[in-house]
Amino acid sequence: MPPKRRGKSKAAEGRKRKGKEKEGETPPKKKLASDDEMEILQEEIDPAIEITADDLPSTSADGKGRGGPPQFVLDFIQKNSNEKDYDDRPSCSRDTGERREIPQFVVNIIEKKANERALAESEKFSSSGVLHDEGDKRAATMRELTTLFRILSRGRYEEITEGEAAVAISNTGTDERRNMEGEKEREESSSESEDEWEEMELADPGSETEGSNKKIEVRVTGGGAGKQKVDWKTKWLRTEVNRRVRENRADLEKTLFLSLLAHCRYLTRAALDEQLLPSLMLTTVPSGYQSLLGHSVQQEDLTKLLKWFKNAFRPSRESILAIPKGGYRFGLTARLERLVEEKKYEDCTDAALFLFALFHSFEWTTRLVKNFSVHLPWEKEDKRNGRNGKKGVVNAWVEVWMNGDKKWTSIDPLSGVIMKDEEVEERLAQPLQYTIAVDNKFGVREIAFRFASGFSTPKFRKRRKIDDWIKETLSIPSFHSDGFRARAEDVEFHSRIDDRPVPSRISELKGHPLYVLEKDLKKYEGVYPRDKLPVAVVRNEKVFLRSDVYHLQGSINWIKFGREIKEGEEPYKTVSKRAKVAGGPTESLPLYGYWQTRRYQVPKIVDGKIPHNEFGNIYMYRPEMCPEGGVHLHFPGMMAMARNLDLQAVPAVIGWQCQGGRNVPILDGAVVLEKDVKMFKEEMKKRVKEEEEKELKKREKRIWGNWRRLIIGAIRWKDMNERFLKKKEDNF
């Protein structure tokens, strides 16, 4: 019995198609809607419409391809059926599941919307300086430039000029290939080039009649004073290479600083290793000075001790570079022991280490200080003061903490003289760059600011471009020094520079530790109060104290710090906020100061409902922001558990992160009612137990599968061995 056919027979379809051909009509080709077309049509009909699962295009009866339009399209067609022709309606009902044709007026809507989108995209590319048809060529050019940038910037410390960048680009052949491709395209599009020639007619219509009287000006680029226009590729390459060069310089300077820091810590550890050198120095001191052991240092006692040291230890005429360290941990310890026995020193570093060990044996707080003047490859050779390497130049000295004066006192180890901070720079090699101090508890500080007379000048700051990194590095716990002595040292320094007059140059005020120009205030900074008078005016620019400058925040950012804006407060400053889309409209952002805020008022739970913001979340930047009667649970999948238990839970926002060019909230758990905590914990334990059981089952399945594969493999090996290997041996 032949199988039954579904739908119309082939004969019936052929008669219908032949009848249309006789009438002179060509049957239209069936056209189905794609996902993009459905999206366009949805925006045209109703942008706010919500699509459900039933609205998705169905599958055809034969299981091939996509079915007819979604339900919202059919509703739109039915609504406009009176205004359209009967032929434009859907050919079949939705219940049959057969493939449907898209009516003509729907096709028109889709084409119209698609053209609008294409026009918008072309305008966006044109506004950014990139034509739509040149996108592929620009991407290829950027790939070549990126490769060239990596080659030029690898291990480079010298910045390049525009000329060097242009030569590098020309050597790669990028411009020639692009010009050849452009010439080929212009030859192929001859019809379009005619329109371009029509647009490039002479701007002056009278030029044809003036003839030879027309003055023509020829400007030669390269040799004249006129500035030549630079290609965008040259600008990009020069900017990126020089940026990487500055990063390379900073990395090299950081490496040098860490090497110097390690050297200073090595010296102090070798001097205090197993208390050998302090014990030797204590035995060389006359018995009268040994009474200072364990007592606070006094100025008079320190002066007498330094006088004895200068007379007892003499500079060595012979150089002792290195000796076998024997049973010592450091070779330097063995060398210093021999120098102590001979009561000699080779340079200021040896003398400073002797005093450092001696003060440590008296149980005084002391530290070793070394000054390093590093000449980097890209810096110009500075003229020194002429004393570098000569007798009397001190690159290392020792400091002792005076408990009475609450400050550090510097001592010249060569002359045995107590130095003031202003006198230290005169004895050092210029320029003063890095000064590292390591105390007898191995705490580290960088104290060049104490001795540099021109610390506020651009020349001094130019030599130190990693100050922020140095502060961050020395904040590591292993480098921490005593906090009280560090604060006292900073206070003394600031009190000393307070007495100095305000700099009279704009360049000296740039980055000054005490003063700031009004024009140099950052976007989120402001002077408080508003009527604060400037401390000086330099070239019509107001100068304020940095202590009068405060950081401003928006209302949302203040909530992150657990504070909110007071009622009735006006913005202290308004700035423009970054546009959400490149080239889009900018919005204003009101800023407020700390004095305009109060402690965050935690919303209360009313009628058993947890408060939330307009997005359905609750801010939990700090633990104290949790509402009374609520608990912040950090369990994963809190919202799914709340739906299963039919309990209330509000997602908690603990921060923000940037994803896809926009800020996205960071969610961590949820806030629930205190009475529901027990149920959530039980549900969480149940879920954890289920996950463990699933993981155990997966593990057991994997184990049994491995055994199964092993046994099957062994059986196959035995079978192959019996079938082939034994026969081969028997034949042999």
Buried (B, 14 or more C-beta within 10 A) or exposed (E): EEEEEEEEEEEEEEEEEEEEEEEEEEEEEEBBBEEEBBBBBBBBBEEEEEEEEEBEBBEBEEEEEBBBBBBBBBBBBEEBBEEBEEEBBBEEEBEBBBBBBBBBEBBEBBEEBEEEEEEEEEEBBEEEEBEEEBEEBBEBBEEBBEEBBEEBBEEBEEBBEBEBBBEBBEEBEBBEBBEEEEEEBEEEEEEEEEEEEEEEEEEEEEEEEEEEEEEEEEEEEEEEEEEEEEBEBBEBBBEBBBEBBEEBBEEBBBEBBEEBBEEBBEBBBBBBBEEBBBEBBBEBBEEEBEEBEEEEBEEEBBEEBBEBBBEEBEEBEEEBEEEEBEEBEBBBBBBBBEBBEEEBBBBBBBBBBBBBBBBBBBBBBBBBBBBBBBEEEEEEEEEEEEBEEEEEBBBBBBBBBBEEEEBBBBBBBBBBBBBEBEEBBEBBBBBBBBBBBBBBEBBBBBBBBBBBEEBBBBEBBEBBEBEEEBEEBBEEEEBBBBEEBBEBBBEBBEEEEEEEEBBEEBEBBBEBEBBBBEEBBEEBBBBBEEEEEBEBEBEEBBBBBEEBBBEBBBBEBBBBEBBBBEEEBEBBBEBEEEEEEEEEEEEEBBBBBEEBBEEBEBBEBEEEEBBBEEEEBBBBBBEEBBBEEBBBBEBEEBEEBBEEBEBBBBBBBBEBEEEEEEEEBEBBBBBBBEEBEEBBEEBBEEBEEEEEEEEEEEEEEEEEEEEEEEEEEEEEEEEEEEEEEEEEEEEE
